[in-house]
Amino acid sequence: MTRIRIALFAVLAATLSGAVAHAQDAYPTRTVKFVVPFPAGSATDVLSRLLADQLTRKWGRTVISENVAGASGNIGALDVYRSAPDGHTLMLAPPGPIATNRFLFKEMHYDATKWVPVSWLTTVPYVVTVRSSFKGDLKELIAQAKAGNVTVALPGPGGLAHLSAAHLQAIAGVKMVYVPYKGLGTAINDIVAGHVDVMFDTLTTSLALHREGRVRILAVASPKRSAILPDVPTVAESGYPDYRSTTWFGLVAPPGTPLALADRISKDVGEVIKSAPVLERLGTMQMEPVGSTRAEAAAFFAEEARLWGQVIKDANIALQ
């Protein structure tokens, strides 16, 4: 290669590098879209709209939240996966499309390992919720399960409620009788009515019912006790130290998104997550703010995929 060609390549590389840096510095240059791959009204939807509003103020550009539901989050995820990797279309989602669906579905039209993580946004503890007439503790529930007479609500196959139940059964060496429901609402109605024994649920959903005495939260599935329920033990404290289950919400970008741009977005999102208006709203939803770096999000998403992928494999759970 001649010196002239070397010089031309150097100039071209510098020009391209400068253009990329300028594009990232100018970000966003138009409307940013958060795709929520689930129906309107969900916790994911509420969080997305909250962040969109605050980032609109911060960036001076419109940030919108769009629901693209279907196939356990896979339809909306595919839309984002195929989007331009320029930071203007992102996915805000719970674990499914980011970490667990790849183990549940035989056919996936996107490769979830190629998402560019942006931020681990928030986390919500899962809890073991029982009918109000059950007066025992978790060990007594497991003892009953060993006798084969504990029913567990299944509000949707392959969801975290299902995986959480499978995880505890595997660790405790018991079998519970699944009672399938078409949605969370009907499952909650039946546990309140005492028609089903136990349900694995988010703290957000079960807390009010627990306080009203309509159900009992038997144990918290997070590594530490909840500050909201300091008297309720964790599942780990109840004799199952290897058990944990939390749902969470993450922000990811399409494959090929420049890491420097993902870092830039992550920094801004982290600042917004920890702002007073957002913290106040998250508190009402029992969501714990995280607002991680890109690298922290990548490590966390990978660990969650490892945990639930093994649970899914061991329990032989599959979706069409």
ChimeraX attribute file (.defattr): number of C-alpha atoms within 10 A of each C-alpha:
attribute: neighborCount
match mode: 1-to-1
recipient: residues
	/A:1	5
	/A:2	7
	/A:3	8
	/A:4	9
	/A:5	10
	/A:6	11
	/A:7	11
	/A:8	12
	/A:9	12
	/A:10	12
	/A:11	12
	/A:12	12
	/A:13	12
	/A:14	12
	/A:15	12
	/A:16	12
	/A:17	12
	/A:18	12
	/A:19	12
	/A:20	15
	/A:21	14
	/A:22	11
	/A:23	14
	/A:24	19
	/A:25	12
	/A:26	9
	/A:27	18
	/A:28	18
	/A:29	16
	/A:30	11
	/A:31	14
	/A:32	22
	/A:33	20
	/A:34	26
	/A:35	24
	/A:36	29
	/A:37	29
	/A:38	25
	/A:39	15
	/A:40	15
	/A:41	9
	/A:42	11
	/A:43	16
	/A:44	21
	/A:45	21
	/A:46	17
	/A:47	23
	/A:48	25
	/A:49	17
	/A:50	18
	/A:51	20
	/A:52	21
	/A:53	14
	/A:54	18
	/A:55	21
	/A:56	15
	/A:57	13
	/A:58	14
	/A:59	14
	/A:60	13
	/A:61	15
	/A:62	17
	/A:63	24
	/A:64	18
	/A:65	23
	/A:66	20
	/A:67	17
	/A:68	19
	/A:69	17
	/A:70	13
	/A:71	15
	/A:72	19
	/A:73	21
	/A:74	24
	/A:75	18
	/A:76	23
	/A:77	31
	/A:78	20
	/A:79	17
	/A:80	27
	/A:81	26
	/A:82	12
	/A:83	15
	/A:84	15
	/A:85	19
	/A:86	21
	/A:87	23
	/A:88	19
	/A:89	22
	/A:90	26
	/A:91	29
	/A:92	30
	/A:93	27
	/A:94	25
	/A:95	21
	/A:96	23
	/A:97	25
	/A:98	28
	/A:99	21
	/A:100	24
	/A:101	26
	/A:102	20
	/A:103	21
	/A:104	20
	/A:105	16
	/A:106	10
	/A:107	11
	/A:108	13
	/A:109	11
	/A:110	18
	/A:111	13
	/A:112	20
	/A:113	15
	/A:114	14
	/A:115	22
	/A:116	24
	/A:117	29
	/A:118	33
	/A:119	30
	/A:120	29
	/A:121	26
	/A:122	20
	/A:123	18
	/A:124	20
	/A:125	23
	/A:126	25
	/A:127	30
	/A:128	23
	/A:129	26
	/A:130	29
	/A:131	24
	/A:132	19
	/A:133	14
	/A:134	15
	/A:135	12
	/A:136	10
	/A:137	15
	/A:138	20
	/A:139	14
	/A:140	12
	/A:141	18
	/A:142	19
	/A:143	15
	/A:144	14
	/A:145	19
	/A:146	16
	/A:147	11
	/A:148	13
	/A:149	14
	/A:150	19
	/A:151	17
	/A:152	24
	/A:153	27
	/A:154	25
	/A:155	24
	/A:156	16
	/A:157	18
	/A:158	21
	/A:159	16
	/A:160	25
	/A:161	26
	/A:162	22
	/A:163	22
	/A:164	26
	/A:165	23
	/A:166	22
	/A:167	24
	/A:168	21
	/A:169	17
	/A:170	15
	/A:171	12
	/A:172	17
	/A:173	11
	/A:174	17
	/A:175	20
	/A:176	21
	/A:177	15
	/A:178	17
	/A:179	15
	/A:180	15
	/A:181	16
	/A:182	11
	/A:183	12
	/A:184	15
	/A:185	10
	/A:186	14
	/A:187	23
	/A:188	23
	/A:189	12
	/A:190	16
	/A:191	22
	/A:192	21
	/A:193	15
	/A:194	17
	/A:195	14
	/A:196	21
	/A:197	24
	/A:198	29
	/A:199	27
	/A:200	25
	/A:201	29
	/A:202	23
	/A:203	26
	/A:204	18
	/A:205	15
	/A:206	22
	/A:207	21
	/A:208	12
	/A:209	17
	/A:210	19
	/A:211	12
	/A:212	9
	/A:213	14
	/A:214	17
	/A:215	24
	/A:216	24
	/A:217	27
	/A:218	24
	/A:219	24
	/A:220	30
	/A:221	28
	/A:222	21
	/A:223	17
	/A:224	15
	/A:225	19
	/A:226	18
	/A:227	8
	/A:228	10
	/A:229	14
	/A:230	11
	/A:231	10
	/A:232	16
	/A:233	20
	/A:234	25
	/A:235	26
	/A:236	18
	/A:237	16
	/A:238	14
	/A:239	12
	/A:240	15
	/A:241	12
	/A:242	11
	/A:243	19
	/A:244	21
	/A:245	27
	/A:246	21
	/A:247	21
	/A:248	22
	/A:249	23
	/A:250	25
	/A:251	28
	/A:252	29
	/A:253	30
	/A:254	26
	/A:255	20
	/A:256	13
	/A:257	18
	/A:258	16
	/A:259	15
	/A:260	13
	/A:261	21
	/A:262	23
	/A:263	17
	/A:264	17
	/A:265	21
	/A:266	25
	/A:267	17
	/A:268	14
	/A:269	25
	/A:270	19
	/A:271	13
	/A:272	21
	/A:273	23
	/A:274	15
	/A:275	12
	/A:276	10
	/A:277	12
	/A:278	16
	/A:279	16
	/A:280	11
	/A:281	14
	/A:282	19
	/A:283	12
	/A:284	9
	/A:285	17
	/A:286	19
	/A:287	23
	/A:288	15
	/A:289	20
	/A:290	18
	/A:291	24
	/A:292	22
	/A:293	21
	/A:294	24
	/A:295	17
	/A:296	15
	/A:297	23
	/A:298	19
	/A:299	12
	/A:300	18
	/A:301	21
	/A:302	14
	/A:303	13
	/A:304	19
	/A:305	20
	/A:306	13
	/A:307	15
	/A:308	22
	/A:309	20
	/A:310	14
	/A:311	20
	/A:312	20
	/A:313	12
	/A:314	12
	/A:315	14
	/A:316	10
	/A:317	17
	/A:318	14
	/A:319	13
	/A:320	7
